[in-house]
């Protein structure tokens, strides 16, 4: 694989710049990000609240949007040249694409990016060959970090990531089809406690928080784009009665559904 461009520890202070990366047709090349501060990502049609010390590997044509969740956004970033991208190698290592994953500790990985920045731009003797070796090390270290976080083989990790990605996508796109935590754990083939523990390790947040966030996002879309009744919207967002919907919506947004619709 070959690097197109690379940056280490880029800091964007939202007090002085409105940092937003919006790529509706995708980043144009495979993009690896090590995210060092809380952030908001939208990948395809799914929005994520991403915790610091996470990573995401974005396909060249995957629509994406990301910005700071707070006052600062900081990341390391690596664009890979499409011609030399080795998808099979990455899949073999069990590294998922197009989904943010919480790692917990990215110091070693970030240090490798720092080294790669020097090799890529220095023009020093043998820098091209050294860069290639460090790219391999970077992905091997990322794979090892993922496996050590979850105590799984590469094959198990890849399968489990895929299953959890499907579940999380369902939570954010079709919240009315999402059952309770026990149902989701059964879909993953795990116990309730094991499912909740691994979900938080993978995504840096609890499944309950994601369910609430997924319902809230869909409710906002329906309130702003349809004339459905509050009861119907609650049903389409997975609530069994409109009062539970109204109460939780106000807790999350600070307004009742009716007040929110009127304010748009």
Backbone torsions as a table, in degrees:
resi	resn	phi	psi	omega
1	UNK	NA	158.5	-174.8
2	UNK	-138.1	138.6	-179.5
3	UNK	-83.3	135.4	173.2
4	UNK	-89.2	-49.1	174.8
5	UNK	-154.9	160.2	-171.9
6	UNK	-154.7	147.3	177.8
7	UNK	-143.7	143.7	-177.5
8	UNK	-116.3	128.6	171.7
9	UNK	52.6	49.6	176.7
10	UNK	-75.7	125.8	-177.2
11	UNK	-111.8	128.5	177.5
12	UNK	-119.7	111.1	179.1
13	UNK	-87.8	114.2	-175.0
14	UNK	-68.6	-12.1	175.9
15	UNK	-71.3	-25.2	-174.8
16	UNK	-115.5	-14.4	177.7
17	UNK	-148.2	146.8	177.8
18	UNK	-95.0	78.8	-175.2
19	UNK	-74.0	117.0	174.6
20	UNK	-141.5	125.7	173.9
21	UNK	-104.9	109.4	-175.8
22	UNK	-122.0	111.7	-177.7
23	UNK	-128.2	81.5	-176.5
24	UNK	-63.5	-20.4	177.4
25	UNK	-105.8	11.1	-178.5
26	UNK	96.6	165.1	-178.0
27	UNK	-71.6	-10.4	178.2
28	UNK	90.7	-21.5	175.3
29	UNK	-150.1	158.4	177.6
30	UNK	-59.9	131.2	-174.2
31	UNK	-125.0	123.9	175.6
32	UNK	-105.1	127.0	179.2
33	UNK	-123.1	133.2	166.7
34	UNK	-107.1	112.6	-169.0
35	UNK	-95.5	121.8	-170.6
36	UNK	-106.4	-7.0	178.4
37	UNK	-136.1	157.5	178.3
38	UNK	-56.5	139.6	-174.2
39	UNK	-146.5	162.6	173.5
40	UNK	-111.6	124.0	178.3
41	UNK	-120.2	142.8	167.4
42	UNK	-124.3	118.2	-178.1
43	UNK	-119.2	114.9	-170.2
44	UNK	66.3	-122.3	179.0
45	UNK	-104.9	6.0	-173.5
46	UNK	-107.8	129.6	179.0
47	UNK	-102.0	140.4	-178.5
48	UNK	-129.3	142.6	166.6
49	UNK	-93.7	110.2	-170.5
50	UNK	-102.0	130.3	-179.1
51	UNK	-80.8	154.2	174.5
52	UNK	-60.8	155.9	-177.3
53	UNK	66.6	40.2	175.1
54	UNK	-116.0	170.4	173.2
55	UNK	-138.5	160.0	171.0
56	UNK	-146.3	141.0	176.0
57	UNK	-116.5	107.8	-172.7
58	UNK	-97.3	133.4	174.0
59	UNK	-67.7	156.9	-175.5
60	UNK	-60.6	-33.2	-174.3
61	UNK	-110.3	15.7	178.4
62	UNK	-85.0	118.4	177.5
63	UNK	-56.9	134.3	-177.7
64	UNK	-148.5	152.9	178.2
65	UNK	-146.5	135.5	173.9
66	UNK	-153.8	151.5	-178.5
67	UNK	-158.6	176.4	179.8
68	UNK	-71.2	147.6	171.0
69	UNK	-89.8	-24.5	179.2
70	UNK	-122.5	-136.5	-175.6
71	UNK	-86.5	-16.6	-174.6
72	UNK	-139.1	141.6	170.5
73	UNK	-122.3	127.7	-179.5
74	UNK	-133.6	136.0	176.3
75	UNK	-154.7	166.6	162.4
76	UNK	-104.7	143.6	-178.7
77	UNK	-139.1	144.1	179.6
78	UNK	-138.5	119.4	171.6
79	UNK	-96.5	131.3	179.0
80	UNK	-105.2	142.8	178.6
81	UNK	-69.1	127.9	-174.8
82	UNK	-58.4	-37.3	-176.3
83	UNK	-61.2	-29.2	-175.3
84	UNK	-108.7	7.4	-177.7
85	UNK	-70.5	132.8	-177.5
86	UNK	-112.5	85.6	-177.6
87	UNK	-63.3	-39.7	-178.8
88	UNK	-61.7	-39.0	180.0
89	UNK	-63.9	-43.7	-179.5
90	UNK	-66.4	-41.6	177.7
91	UNK	-63.4	-40.0	179.0
92	UNK	-60.8	-34.9	179.1
93	UNK	-77.9	-6.4	178.6
94	UNK	76.2	27.5	-179.4
95	UNK	-94.4	117.9	-177.8
96	UNK	-75.4	155.7	177.9
97	UNK	-118.9	150.1	172.2
98	UNK	66.4	28.3	174.3
99	UNK	-148.2	130.0	177.6
100	UNK	-70.5	139.2	-178.4
101	UNK	-130.4	129.7	178.5
102	UNK	-81.4	128.5	-178.9
103	UNK	-104.8	-30.6	179.9
104	UNK	93.0	-40.2	179.7
105	UNK	-144.9	117.6	-179.0
106	UNK	-121.1	14.8	-175.4
107	UNK	-60.1	-46.7	-179.0
108	UNK	-65.5	-41.2	179.2
109	UNK	-64.7	-41.6	178.6
110	UNK	-65.3	-36.4	177.7
111	UNK	-63.3	-38.4	177.1
112	UNK	-64.1	-38.3	176.0
113	UNK	-62.0	-41.0	178.8
114	UNK	-58.3	-44.7	177.9
115	UNK	-63.2	-43.1	-179.2
116	UNK	-63.3	-35.6	177.2
117	UNK	-58.6	-46.1	179.9
118	UNK	-62.6	-48.8	-177.2
119	UNK	-63.4	-36.2	-176.2
120	UNK	-69.9	-38.2	-173.4
121	UNK	-103.2	-9.3	-172.3
122	UNK	-75.3	-33.9	-174.8
123	UNK	69.3	17.5	-178.8
124	UNK	-72.4	166.5	179.8
125	UNK	-57.6	131.2	177.5
126	UNK	66.5	15.7	-176.1
127	UNK	-63.3	-35.4	179.8
128	UNK	-62.6	-45.4	-179.6
129	UNK	-68.1	-40.5	178.7
130	UNK	-63.8	-40.4	178.3
131	UNK	-59.3	-44.9	179.9
132	UNK	-59.1	-42.8	-179.5
133	UNK	-64.8	-41.8	-178.6
134	UNK	-70.5	-29.1	174.1
135	UNK	-62.2	-44.9	177.1
136	UNK	-60.0	-44.6	179.7
137	UNK	-61.7	-41.4	-179.7
138	UNK	-58.5	-48.4	-178.5
139	UNK	-71.4	-34.7	175.9
140	UNK	-65.3	-40.9	177.7
141	UNK	-66.1	-39.9	177.5
142	UNK	-62.6	-44.3	178.0
143	UNK	-61.4	-43.2	179.6
144	UNK	-64.9	-40.3	178.2
145	UNK	-61.7	-43.4	178.0
146	UNK	-61.5	-44.3	-178.4
147	UNK	-68.2	-39.5	-179.1
148	UNK	-69.1	-29.7	177.1
149	UNK	-66.7	-35.1	-169.7
150	UNK	-118.8	-0.1	176.3
151	UNK	54.4	46.4	-179.7
152	UNK	-129.2	156.9	171.3
153	UNK	-71.8	167.4	179.2
154	UNK	-59.2	-42.6	-178.6
155	UNK	-65.4	-46.3	178.9
156	UNK	-62.3	-41.2	-179.6
157	UNK	-61.1	-46.0	-179.5
158	UNK	-61.6	-45.7	179.9
159	UNK	-64.8	-43.0	-178.5
160	UNK	-67.6	-42.1	176.5
161	UNK	-58.9	-43.7	-178.8
162	UNK	-61.8	-44.2	-179.0
163	UNK	-65.1	-44.3	-179.9
164	UNK	-68.1	-35.9	176.7
165	UNK	-62.2	-41.6	176.8
166	UNK	-60.4	-44.0	-179.2
167	UNK	-64.3	-44.7	-178.3
168	UNK	-67.4	-37.2	176.5
169	UNK	-62.6	-41.7	177.0
170	UNK	-60.6	-42.4	-179.5
171	UNK	-58.2	-40.2	-175.1
172	UNK	-90.0	-20.7	-176.9
173	UNK	-104.7	-31.4	-179.4
174	UNK	-136.6	65.5	-175.7
175	UNK	-61.0	-23.2	178.2
176	UNK	-71.9	-15.8	178.5
177	UNK	-94.6	-0.6	-177.5
178	UNK	-90.9	126.5	176.9
179	UNK	-83.8	-150.8	177.1
180	UNK	-87.3	-178.7	-176.5
181	UNK	-62.4	-36.6	178.2
182	UNK	-61.2	-40.2	178.6
183	UNK	-64.6	-43.0	179.7
184	UNK	-66.2	-39.8	177.4
185	UNK	-61.6	-39.1	178.1
186	UNK	-64.1	-39.0	176.9
187	UNK	-61.1	-35.6	-179.8
188	UNK	-83.1	-7.2	-179.1
189	UNK	70.8	35.4	-176.3
190	UNK	-133.6	166.5	171.6
191	UNK	-71.9	163.0	-179.9
192	UNK	-59.0	-48.9	-176.5
193	UNK	-67.6	-40.8	178.7
194	UNK	-64.1	-40.4	178.6
195	UNK	-63.0	-47.8	-178.8
196	UNK	-63.1	-40.4	-179.1
197	UNK	-64.4	-47.1	-178.1
198	UNK	-70.7	-36.4	177.7
199	UNK	-57.8	-45.6	-179.3
200	UNK	-67.5	-36.1	177.9
201	UNK	-64.9	-39.6	-177.4
202	UNK	-72.3	-41.0	-169.5
203	UNK	-115.4	-5.2	176.2
204	UNK	74.4	13.4	178.4
205	UNK	-150.1	165.9	-179.0
206	UNK	-85.1	156.7	178.7
207	UNK	-65.0	-34.3	179.0
208	UNK	-62.7	-44.7	178.8
209	UNK	-62.0	-39.5	178.8
210	UNK	-67.0	-39.1	178.0
211	UNK	-60.5	-46.3	179.4
212	UNK	-63.7	-42.9	179.9
213	UNK	-64.6	-41.9	178.8
214	UNK	-62.6	-42.3	177.9
215	UNK	-64.9	-42.6	-178.3
216	UNK	-64.7	-43.2	179.1
217	UNK	-61.0	-44.4	-178.8
218	UNK	-67.1	-39.7	178.6
219	UNK	-59.8	-43.1	178.2
220	UNK	-59.8	-43.2	-179.9
221	UNK	-63.0	-44.1	-178.0
222	UNK	-70.2	-37.0	178.5
223	UNK	-65.7	-33.8	-176.3
224	UNK	-89.1	-18.0	-172.4
225	UNK	-121.8	-2.7	-179.3
226	UNK	-134.4	171.1	174.4
227	UNK	-109.7	21.3	178.3
228	UNK	-60.4	150.5	177.0
229	UNK	-70.2	161.8	178.2
230	UNK	-59.7	-39.5	179.5
231	UNK	-62.8	-45.0	-179.8
232	UNK	-64.5	-39.7	178.8
233	UNK	-64.7	-42.7	177.3
234	UNK	-57.5	-43.2	179.0
235	UNK	-63.0	-42.8	-178.9
236	UNK	-70.9	-13.3	177.8
237	UNK	-101.8	4.4	173.8
238	UNK	97.4	10.1	179.2
239	UNK	-91.9	143.9	-179.1
240	UNK	-83.9	-20.3	174.3
241	UNK	-148.7	156.2	-172.8
242	UNK	-70.1	-24.0	-178.1
243	UNK	-71.5	-39.3	175.0
244	UNK	-63.2	-41.0	178.1
245	UNK	-61.1	-49.6	-177.1
246	UNK	-62.9	-41.3	-178.7
247	UNK	-64.5	-47.9	-177.5
248	UNK	-70.6	-36.0	177.9
249	UNK	-61.5	-43.7	179.9
250	UNK	-66.1	-37.0	177.3
251	UNK	-61.1	-36.9	-176.2
252	UNK	-84.6	-37.6	-171.0
253	UNK	-104.1	-23.8	-177.4
254	UNK	88.8	1.8	178.0
255	UNK	-138.6	153.9	172.0
256	UNK	-71.6	161.7	176.6
257	UNK	-54.8	-40.4	179.6
258	UNK	-65.1	-43.4	178.5
259	UNK	-63.8	-40.1	179.2
260	UNK	-63.3	-45.2	180.0
261	UNK	-62.3	-39.3	-178.7
262	UNK	-69.5	-27.1	-176.1
263	UNK	-82.7	-10.7	-177.1
264	UNK	-79.1	NA	NA
